Amino acid sequence: MKIPGWHWGHFGGAAVVLLMILLAAGAMQMSAARDASSSESAVDAARQMLARQDYDAALAELDRVLDEQPDNGRARFLKGLTLARSGDNDDALALFERLCKDFPDMADAWNNLGVLRAREGRLDSARAALTKATQIDPEHIAAQQNLGDVYVALARQAYVDVSALAPANATAKSKSQELAALMQSAVAANADQAVAGAQAADTGPDADDSAAARERQTSTDSATANAPVAPAVVAGDTSAGTTDRDAAAAPGAERTPEAEIRAALQRWAEAWSAQDLDTYFAAYSDDFEPADELTLQQWRALRVRRITGPERIRVQLSQIEISLDDDDRAVAHFEQDYESDRYQDDVRKTITLQRGPAGWLIRSET
């Protein structure tokens, strides 16, 4: 039997082999299409999990995709967002570093890399990443805003350094406070946004790059809101989506003494991470009693050297336990994870606090 269009007599086996190759290629294309559709569905499912703050489930789903498709840029991008949202700044930072190398024209990846670097106080390298994002996409609104925030943070850090060298310099102190207030207002304006919003899960290599889409899908919140130089969420567990300070400050929220103390401790850790001497020392009571038989002046001089000496500092608090002695006195126990470019440790710390007109302030620490 002859099939019209095929010359079996002359070509014979060659035609059969060609037909088999064509059929196999078609089957492979159909299989690849099914795999791509399956992976897209899995990434979409992970994005929904991220929106529900189910970080473990989202990561598990994304890891399944990446096991089969390790170069899936969209899945890698979303995994970076999930890690950042879950508080795993180190792994998120490493992932976005690699993503920017593999996809050097992905503006959203550079933007998120800049925010994560700013979180660690690496403001110069954050500026470089954000500048790269704006060069790739001059209409990237989030990157432009974050770059502006980083410049504000750098300016404030310069005035903080002047204040450390010359405490009597009223101009430097005033400008530092003005910039701090400006950054805090930026934090408040971005309080409803996530570290790297789940809405940006579609900003992988195949996403819509239009300016309108960029405005709809801001890939990160303000760099100021994440940079250690700003009084915002840096240390502590953010997996619940809000912090103790957010809860205490939210309209209509009950301001319990425990919530106020947690917020005070958070501000203290953030100021330390920011190497912000003004805010750091403001966390202490005028009646603070230094350990190791130091005078208050000796303790203050020692803290100035230890806080301003390293190039970067990160302090995170966890497992905070608070007991109230009375309405105006409390004791807090917590794990303190300290890391700088020079030293790293993890200690159990005890702090006593006293409430006054300025709120809960540190009276002693061990």
N, C-alpha and C positions, 0 to 999 in steps of 0.2 A: 504494500500500500504506500502510495506516495502522498506526501503532504504538500499542497500547492505552496510555492515560494521557496521550497527547500529542494536542492538537487542532490538527492541521496546517492544516486549512482556514482557521481564524480567525487563529491566531497566526503560522503559517508560519515565516518567517525568524527571528523573535525566539526561537522555541523552539530552533532549530538553533544560534543564537549562544549561548544560555544553556547548551545541552549542551556546546558546545565550550569555554566558559569553565569549566564544572565539570570537564570532562576535563582541561583544562590545569592547573587548580588541583590536581587529584589527582596529576597527573604531577609538578608542582612539589613537592608535599609528599613524594612518594616519592623524588624527587631529593634534596631537603633531608635526608630521613632517611638516604639512602645516604651523603651527604656527611658528616653528623654521625657516622654509624657509622665511616666511613673516618677522620675526624679523631680520633675516640676511639681507634681502633686504632693510629693513628700516635703519639698521645700515650702510650699504653700501651707501645708499642715504645721510645719515647724514655726512658720511665721505666726500662725494663730496661737500656738502654744506660747510663743514669746509674748504676744499681746496679753495672754492670761497670766503672765509671769510664771509659767511652768517651765523653768529654765532647764531642769534635768531632762524632761521629756523632749524639749526642743533640741538639746544637744545630742541626745541619743538618736533622734530622727535624722539630724544633719550628719552625724557620724556614719550612719548607715548609707546615706547618699555618697558621702566622700570616700567610703571604703570602695565603692564601685566606680566613682568618678572623682578621683582626687584633684582634678583640675577644674571642677565645677566652681566657677568664680562666684556665682550667686549664692551657692551653699556656703562657701568659705566666708563671704561677706556677712551673711546672716549669722554664721557661727561667731564671728567676731563681735557682732552686735549683742548676741546672747551672752557671751562671756563678759562683755562690758556691763551689761545690765545686771548680771548676777553678782557683780563686784570683783570678778577675777580680772583685775586690771593687767597683771603681768602677762597672762596667756593671751588676753585680747590684744595687748600691745604687740606681742610677738607675732600674732597672726596677721595683724594689719601691716606690720613691717614686711612680712613675706608677701602679702597680697600686693603691696605697692611695687615690689620688685617684679612680680609675675605679671601684673597688669599696670604698668607705669602710667597709663593714660586714664586710670579710673579716679576721677576727681573726688568721689565720695570716700574712697579708701584713704586718700591723702588727708581729707578733711577729718575723718575719724582718728587717723594716726596723730594729727596735730592736737586734737582734744585730749587723747590719752597721754600724750607726752606732757601736755600742760598739767594734767592731773598729778603727774609726778614732779612738778616744779621745773621741768626742763623747758623753760620758756623759749630759749633761743632755738632749740631744735623743733619746738612746736611751731614757732613762727616760720621756720623753713618749710615744714610740711604744709602748713596752711597757704603759704605763698605759692607752693607748687600746685595746690588745688585750684587757686584762683588763676594761675597761669594756664592751666588746662582748660578751665571753664570760667572765664571772667564774669559770667552771670550766676555763679554759684553763690547764692545768697547766704547760706549757712557758713560757708568758708570765709566769705568777706566779713561777716559779723564776728565770727570767732577770731579772725585775724585782728580786728579792731580791739576785741577784748584782751587779746594777748599783749598788744601794744600798751593798753592801759595798765595791765598787770606789770609789765616791764618798767613802765614809768613809776608806778608805785614802789616797786622793789628798789629802784634807785633812790627814792626819797627815804625809804626805810633804812637803807645803808648809810645815808647821810645822817639820819637821826642816831644810828648806833655809834657813829664816829663823833658826832657833836650833839649830845642830848639837849643842849640849850638852844639849838637852832629852831626857833619857833616857825620859821617859814617852811622848812622841810617837814616838820611835824604836821603843820596845817595842811599842806598839800597832800601828804600821805593820807590823812584822815578824809580829805575831800575825795580822793581817788577810791579809798575804801568804801565810802558811802555810794559812790557811783557804781562800783562793782557789786555792792549788795543789792542795789536797785536792779541791776542786770540779772542777778540771781533770782530775785523775786519775779521778774518778768518771765523767766524761763522755768519757773518752779513746776509747771505742769508738763514739762517735756522730759523724756527719758534721756539717759546718757547718749545713746545712739538709737534713735527712735525706731520702733518696729515698723513704722510706716515706710522706712527706707529699705525694707527687706528686698524690694524690687529694684534696687539701684546697683545691681551687679553689672557685668559687662554688656548684657543684652538689654538693659533697661532703657526707658525713655529718657533722653538727655536734654529735653527741651527746658527752657527757662521756666515755663509754667509748671512743668512737672517738678522741677527742682524746688520751686516755692511751695508746692503742695507737699513734697516729701523731703522735708529737712532731715538730713541724715544724722545730725547730732544736735544736742542743745548747746548753749553758749559755752565757749571755752572758759570764760570767766567762772561760770557756774561749776566747772570741774577743776579748774586750776587751783593748786594749793594756796595761791596768793589771795584767793577770794574766800569770804566767810560762807562757804557753801558745803555741799555734801562731798567729802573726800574720805574721811576715815569712817569706819564702822560698817554695819550691815545695811545695805540698801536693797536687799532682795525683796522686801515687802513693798517697795515702790515709793515709800515715804520714809522720812526720818523722824526721830523724836522731836527735832526742832520744827519740822513741817507740821507735826501733829499739834505741837504746842501753839504754833502761830496760826493754824488754820482758823478761819472765822467759825465761831461757835464751838470750837474744840475745848474740852475740859483741860485746864492747865493744872494738872496735878503736880505736887512737889517732885515726884519721881521723874515726870516728863521734863520739868524745868531743869532738874539736875543733869539728866542725860543730855539735854540740849547744851547746857553749860560745858559739860565735859567734851562734847563734840566740837564746840567752838574752840576750846583750849587745844585740842588735838590738831584741829585744822590750822590754827595760828602757828603752832609749832611746825607743822608740815610746810607752811608757807614761809617759815623763817621771818614771821611778822612779829617783831618784838613788841610793838605797841599793844596789839591785841593779846599777845601771849601774857605779858605782865599784867594786863587789865583783868586777867582771869584770877589773879591772886588778891587776897584780902590785905589790907594795910597791916593787919595783925599776923601775917603769915610768919610761921616759925620754921626756918630752914633746918634741915638735918645736919648731922656731922659737925655740930658746934660752930657752924658758919654764922657770921653776922649777916644781916639782910643785904648790906652793900657787897660783901664778899660773894654771897650767893648770886646776887644780880649780875655782878661782873663775870662770874663763872658761866652763868647761863647765856650771857651775850656772846661769849667766845664759843660756846658749844653749839649755839643756834646759828650763828652767822658764819662759823668756820667751814662746815661742809658745803659742797656745791649744791647738793640736794638732800632733802630729808622727807621721809614719809612715816607718819605715825598713824597706826590703826588701833582702835579699841574694840574689844569684844567681850562677851560674857560679863556684861556689867550687872552687878548686884548692888542694890541700894538699900540701906537701912536708915530709918529716920530716928534720931535720938529724941527730937522734939520738933516743933514747927519750924525752928530756925537752925537746927544742926542736923547733919547727916554724915554717914560714912559710905563711901563707894569703893567696892572691890572690882577689879577688872583685869583682863589680859591686855598688856600693852606691847604691840609689835612695832619695834623701831627699826628703821633701815635708812642708812645714808650711803654716800659713796665711800665712806671710811669705815663704817661699823654697822653691825646688825645684832639685835637681841630680841628676845621675847620674854617678858617678865610679868609676874603677878604683882599688881600695884594696889595700894590702899591710899585713899585720899579722904581727908575730912573737909567738909564744906560748911560754910555758915552763910545764912541768908541775911542780906541787908538791903539798903535802898537800891543798890546796883544789881541785885539778884544774888544767885548762889555763887560764892567765891571760895577759892581754895584756902584753907587755913593751915593745913600741913599735908605732907605726902611722904610715903615710905615705900 
